[in-house]
Amino acid sequence: MSTEHGALLGPADIRELAAALGVRPTKQRGQNFVIDANTVRRIVRTAEVRPDDVVVEVGPGLGSLTLALLETAAHVTAVEIDDVLAGALPATVQARLPQKTGSFGLVHSDAMLVSELPGPAPTALVANLPYNVAVPVLLHMLDTFPTIERTLVMVQAEVADRLAAGPGSRVYGVPSVKANWYADVKRAGSIGRNVFWPAPNVDSGLVSLVRRAEPI
């Protein structure tokens, strides 16, 4: 893996790409694009993505995290609901990591409606999930794709706390119970607001989920 940020998107790249596509991030879809290459590399490292992993990514946006995942994983399948973003992503991969185009798949759909994925079965889920649908999307993916062993999602800090909460915690609730049914859930770090464009008015957190051999 190269140490420079060569293939990855920086703040200027993101803004240029968005301008060319006429994309204005919308609150309705909870779109906040990651503009920092160090952050996406950190997410890939924290997710412990391996060279033999088949990763599914939900909400790839302009492709910041997608490119970092492709640098390491055997295959990446991105699920994107937005027409313009879904249309542009293959060209971004082709332009920045041409040698990896055969390792990339795109599903243009609402993640909540996805019941199958093309190509090899996913072994990992890594995503910057839109804040407003993070929990239902996460639970749907874990339920639908039992081959997903490891998950790392970036969500609103409060959602991260809720997912990782144990019994007796004041934020323990239905999301905590459901996530823990499938997996061993842990808080895996915090992400500042300045790595996003536009900067959200909430902090973000990483949550790691390692699937249990048998749900409890």
N, C-alpha and C positions, 0 to 999 in steps of 0.2 A: 504494500500500500504506500502511495506516495506521501511524503510528509508535508509538501506544500499544499496549498488549497486549490491547486490547479483546476480540477474538474468540478469543484464545489461552488455553490452560488454565494456571493457576498452581497452586501446591502445594495451596491450600485447595480449588480446583475439582476437582483430581484425587482428593483424599481423599473429598470429598463424593460424587463420581460413583461411586467404588469402593464406598463404604459403601451407597449407594442400590442398587447392583447386587449387593451381597453378594460383591464380588470381593476375594479375598486373593491377591496376586501369588504364583505358585508357582515354586519352584526348578526343578521338573520341566520346566517350559516356558521356563525362563530369563527369567521376566518381571521386568523392572525398568522402571517407567514414568518417562519424562522429565517433570519437574515445573517446568522452567525455560523460560520463553518466549524468553529471549535465546539459549539453546542451540539450540532448534529453528530459530529465525530464522538463526542462524549456520550450521547444517547446510544449510539451503536456499540460503544465499549461497555456501557452499563448494561445493555441488553445481552451482552456476551454473545453477539452474533458470530457464528462460526463459518468457515469457508464452505461447509456442506449444508448450511441452513437454507431452507426455502421460506422466505419471509413474506408475510402479507402486511401491507401498509394501508391503513384507512385514512382518507383525506390527505393525499399527498400534496395538494395545492400546486405550487409552482415547481416542486421537485427537490427542495433543499435536502430533506431527509432521504428521499428516494436515491439520490446520487451517492450519499454516504453509505447507505445500505448496499447498493450495488458494488461499491468498492470492495466489500468484504464477503457478502453472501453468494451462494451458488445461484440463487434465483430470487427475484422480487416481483410480486404481483401487487399492483396498486389498485385500490378501489376508490374511484372518484365520482361524485354525483354531479359536479358542475360541468356543463357542456364545454365551455371555453377551456377550462383547466384540463379536462380529460383530453380534449383535442390537441392541446399544446405539449403535453407531457412526453409523448414518444419522440417528438422533435428535439426536446431538451436533452433527453437521454442520448439520442443519436449524435447531437452536436458536442456533448461534453464527455461521454463515455462510449464512443462508437463500438469499442470492442465488447461492450456488455449488452448491446441491443438484443442479442439472442437470449439473454438471461432475464429479460424484462417482459412482464405481461401487464395489460391494463384491463380492468373491468369497469365499464362506464355504467355505474348503478348506485342506487342508495344502498349503503352497507347493510341496513336493516332488512333488505329484501334479498340479499345474496345468500343462495343456498348451495352453490358450488363454485369452484374456482378452476380456471384452466390450468393445465400443466401439473407438475408434481404437487403432492399434498403438502400444505404448509406445516412447518415445524415451529415457527415463531411468528408472533404478532408484534409489530413495533409501529407506533403511531402517535402523532400529535393530534389528539382527538378534539373536535369542536366541543367547546364547553357545554353547549346546550343539549348534546345527545351522547355525551361520553359514556355514561353508565349503561344505558340500553344497548348501545353499539358493542361495547366491550362484552357484555353478558351474551349477546346474540352470537358473536364470533366464537366465544369459548364453547357455547352450546352446539353450534353448527359444525365446528371443525375440531373434533376430538384429537386430531394429530398435532394441534398446537400445544407444544410442551412449555414454551417460555413466552411470556408477554412482558413488554415494557411500554407503558403508555404515559404520555405527558398530558396532564389534565389540570384544571383549576386546583389550586392548593387545597381548598376546602374539600373538594371531591376526593383528592388524593388522601387526605386525612380520614375521610369517611370510609373509603374503600379499605384502608389498611387498619382501621380501628378494631380493637379486640373487645370481647364482651366486657361490660362494665364501664367502657369509655363513654363519655357524654355524647360523642358523635357516632357511636355504634348504631347501626340501623339496618334497614333492608338491603342496601347496596353492600354493606360489610358482610352480611350473612350470605348473600348470594355469591359474592366473589370468593369468600372463604370456602364455600361448598365445593367449588371447582379447584381451588388453588391455594397455595401458601402465599399470602399477600404481604408485601412489605413496602414501606416508603423507601424510595431509592434516590432521593436527592431533591433539591429545589432548583428552579430555573427563574432567573430574574426577568423583569419586564422588558429590559432594553435589547433583548435578542430577537424581539418580534417587530414586525411592521404590519399594521400599526401596533404601537405598544398597548397591550391591554391594560385595563385599570384593576386587574387582579394579578396575584402571583400565581405561578404554576409549580406543579410538583410532579416528580416521576414516581410511578408505582410499578413494582415488579411483581409478577404473578408466575409461580412455577406450579404447573398442574400436578395434582395429586394422582397417584396410581389409581385410587378409587375415590370418587367424591364422598364427602363425609355428611 
